[in-house]
Amino acid sequence: MNIGIVGLPNVGKSTLFTALTKKRVDIANYPFCTIQPNTGIVKVPDERLSQLAHVSKSAQIIPASIEFVDIAGLVRGAHTGEGLGNTFLAHIREVDMIAHVVRVFQDSDIVHVAQMPDPREDIETIHFELICADLATVEKRLGTVRFGLRSMRTRELEQAGEILERIYVCLQNGRLASEVAVSEEEETHLRDLHLLTRKKMMYVLNTSENGDIPEIYKEAIESYIKGKSAIALCAKSEAELADLTDDEIAELGLKRTGLDKLIIEAYKELGLITFFTSGPKETRAWTIRNRAKAPEAAGVIHTDFEKGFIRAEIIHWEDLVDLGGEIRVKERGLMRLEGREYIMKDGDVAVFRFAT
């Protein structure tokens, strides 16, 4: 899963990305840790890992991970190719989620592309460019579908035309395509379009070092982010904290940094959960989609595990930690044998049995 960091120039995107990549996972565990100069794989903070590793006396800990991409800055007119617009849009199409960085601090030393920061206008600029790009994409596909319907009316073409028309009207009205309710069947007609405004989006409010948001910005921000995923942090401060060890951060009285909260929120917004494997060799966090079944989870470890799946031995992580090991868990009858239809829960510790 990857998240594109998006925003206007000089809003703090690169500072945020630099802070995140200082927290990336050990390259020994992930050989392609840095895929491109502007891409980094970052560990998902999870206090459960160390507790499980302590019980299992694990030699190493391997966290779950998420990929962040620092996407080229946007200027108005990007959808027509202005600035690095084409690069910007192409990179966004490849990500699963957008982290939209909005500048809510005032600093005369950091030039804003519009001279004065205005969160409302900045958000509208990003939305406008994404909407325009999607309009062109949908209009092109609609033309193909309409042409097909003139010569042959099929249920598939009719359904494609209906959902594309709804999306097109929504975009023409200046709204994001994600606001249109789409059924699973209708989704099949949109999937290959990779519409920018249907991607999950969270707002990252880049504050001053004291964490305050000026009153003149608050109303504008709230009108956009109310009810949506958002987190406020100071990218500059987070970059400094990223140089510290976990112990040094704890000495400052911080249980979690703003970056930790951002990563966890993004993980949740993507609909991901974590299950664990734990033993003397390693304790490891594995990422799966919420409501994934046991064979699918097994396949994340190895495709052979999914193909030959027999059953899963499941222990909840708290039971394993509280009772101090697998033997006591079994004595209490708290280890469950689950079959192919079992829906994995966040925090499951699993052992998969499979046939070769």
N, C-alpha and C positions, 0 to 999 in steps of 0.2 A: 504494500500500500504506500502510495506517495502523496505528498501534500505540496502544492505549489505556493510559494510565498509571493504574493502579488501586491502591487501598489504603485503609486506615482513615484517619480524620482524624489530622493531626499526625504522619505517618510520614515526611514529606519529599517528597510527590508534587509539590506546587506549586513547591518549591525546585528539584527536579530539572527540572521543565518550564521554569522560568525560565532555568535554565542551558542547556537544550537550545535554546530559542528565541533565545538570544543568538547561537547558531551557525547560524541559519537561512540559507538561500540568498538570494542577491541578488534583490530583488523585481523587478528589471528583467528577469530571466530567467524568473521564475515569477510572473505577474501576480496569482495568488490565493495569495500566500505566506501570508497570515494569513486563513484562511477564516472563522473565528469567533474571538472573544476568547480561547478556550481551545484553539485549534488552531494549530500551526506546522509549516511544511515545513522540514526540516533536511537539510543536505548530508551525504552519506555520504563520510567521509574516504577518500581514495585517492591515494597517492603517485605512482601511475602517470600521473596526469593531467598533472602539471607536467613530467614527463620527456618525454611525448609532445608536449606543447605546445612544449617547447624545440626538439625535432627539427623539428616542422612550422612553427615560428615563428608560432604561432597568436596572433591578436589578443586572444582571450579564452578562458577555461576555464569550462565549465559542468559541475558535478558531478552525479552521480546524487542522488536525494533520497528521503526517507522522511517521512511525516507522523506527528506525535505529537499525541495528544489528551489533555488534562488532564481526566480524568473526575471527576465529583463524588464526594466522600468517602463511604465506606460506613459504616453502623452496623448492628449486629445487628437483624434484622427488616426489612431492606431489601426482601426479596421480598414482604412484606406491605404495603409502602409507607412504612415508617418512614423518617424523615429525608428525604433526597433519593433514596431507594431506587429509585423508578420512573424518575427521570432517569438515575441511575447505570446501571440495567439496560438501558434503551433505548439509551444511548450505547455500551455494550459490544457490543450486537448489531451495531453498525455497523462495528466495527473488525475487522481481519484477525488481530490478535495482541494479547495482554495482557502488559504489563510490570507485574508485581505487586511493588510496593514494600513491603519489610518493614523495619521499624525495628529495628536491632540496636545502637543506642547508648543510653546512659543520660544523661538530662539532666533534673534536677528542675524546670528553668525551662520546659520544654516539656511541657505536660500531655498525658498519654495518656488515651484515652477509657475505658480500664479501670484508670486510676490508675497501674498498673505495666506497662511493656512486657513482653510475653511472646510472642516470635516464633511459638511453636507455636500458641498460642491465636489470635493475629492471623491466621495463615495459615488455620487451621481456620474462622475466622469468614468470611473471604472465600470459601473453598471451599463452606461450608455455604450461604451466600446464593445463590451461583451454582447449586449443585445443586438447591436448593429451587425456584428460578425455572425451571430446566430440567425438573424433575419436573412442574410445572404445565403446561408446554408439551407435553411428551411425553404426559402423561395425556389432555389434550384431543384430541390427534391420534389416540391409540390408541382413544379412544371413537368417533371418526368411522370409523376403519378397521374396528373390530369391528362396528359397525352395518352397514357396507357388506358385510362378509363374511357376515352373517346372510341377506342377500337375494341376494348374487351372489358366488360364489367365483371369483376370477380369480388368475392367477399373480402379477400386480402387487400386488393387495391382500394376498395371502398373504405375499409377500416383505416388504411394508411392515410387516405385523403382526409378522413374525418379528424383524426388526431393531429395531423399536420396543420389543418385549417385552424384548429383551436389554439395550437401553439403559435401560429403565425399572427393571429389576432391579438393574443396576449403580448407578444413582442412588439407589435405595432403600437400598442397602448403604453409602451415604455415599462413593461413589467417583466420580471424574470420568468423564464419557462418553467422553473421549479414550482411556480404558483399554480400550475395547471395539474389537476388530479389526473393521474394516468393509471390504468389497470395493467396487470402483468402482461396481458395479451397485447395491449396497445404499446407497451414498452418495447416489444420486439421490433416495432417499426421505427423506433428512435435510437436504438442502441448504437448502430453503426454511424450515426451522425455526430456523436460525441459533442453534444451541445454544451457550450460553456456555461450557460445560465441554468442548466439542470444539475450541475455538479453541486455537491455539498459545499457550503461556505461558512466559515467562521470569521469573525472580526477580531483583529488584534489591535487594541487601542494603545498606541505608543505614547506614553505619558512622559512628563518631566521627571527628574530624579526624585522629587518628593512625592510622586505618585498622584498628584492632584490633576484634575481636569478642569480647565477654566470654565466658569459659569456660562460664558458666551457660546461654548461648544456643546454643553450638556444636552440642551433641548434638541439640537440638530442630530446628535448621535442617537439619542433615545428614540427618535422617530423612525430610525432605520433598524436599530438592533433589538428593539423590544421583542421579546419572545424568541430571539435567535441566539445562536451560540456566539458568545463574545467573552474576551478576557482582556483585562487592562494590565499592562506592565511597562517598565522602562527598559527598552532594548539596551541602552548604554549601561545601565546598572547590571542587567542580566549578563552582559558580556564580561563584566568585571567579576561577578559571582562565579561564572563558569570556570574561572581559573583556580577556584578554591576546591579543596577536598570536601567530601561529605562531612567529615569531622569539623572542619573549619566553618562550614555553613551552619552546622548544629550549634557551634559556640556563639554564633550571631543570633541564636534564638529562632532560626528559620527551620521549620519542619520540611517545607517544600519551597523551592524557588518559583518564580513566575514561569520560568521555562518548563519546570516539571508540570505545573498546572496546565500549561499550554499543550504539552505532549499528551498528557492524560485526557484532556478535553477533546483533542483531535482524535485520539484512539477511540473514545466513546462515541463521538459524532460519526465516525466511519462505521459504527455498528460492529465493533470488534470486541472479542473477549479473550481471556487468557486461560489456558490449562497448563499443567506442569507435568514434567517427568522429573523424578528425584531419586538419586542413588549415590553410591560412593564416588563414581566417576564424575558426575555433574548433576547440578540442579538447573533445569532449563525451562524457560517460559516459551510457550508456543502460541501463535496468533491464529485464531479462527473467527469466522463470521458468527455473530449471534444466532442461535438456534441451529447450528451445525450438528449433524448427527455423528455418532461415534466413529463409523467407518471413514467419514470425511476428515475428522480430526486425526485419525490414524494415518491417513494419506498425507497429511502435512509433514509427518515425520519421515515416511517413506511410502512410495506408491505401492510397494509390495504388501505393506501392512493393510492398505485399503482393499486391495484385490483379494487377499486371503483372509480377511477379517473373520474371526470366530467370536470373540467376546472382548469386553473391556472390564478390567478390575478398577473400580473407582473409589477413591477416598477423598473426602473434602479436606482441603489444606489445613483448616483449623483443627480438625480431629487429629491429623497426623502430628501437628505441632503440639497441641495440648496434651496428647497422650504419650508423646516422646518416641514414636516409632510405629512401624507397620504391625509388629507382633501384638502390641496392646490394642491397636485398632481392630485387628481381627478378633481378638479375645472378646471385645465389646460388641462384636457383630456389626461394626460400622463400615466394613468394606463391602461394596455391592458388586455383583456380577451383572453387567448390562449387555444387551444385545444390539443388533443393527439399528433399531429404531430409537435408541436412547439419544436424547438431545443433551448435548454437553452443557455444563453450567460453568460460569466463571469461577475459577478457583479449584476446579477438579484436579486431582492428582491421578494420573492414569497409567496403567500398564496394559498394553494391547497384546492379545493372543491372536496369532494368525497361522494359517497353513501355508507352507512353501510349495 
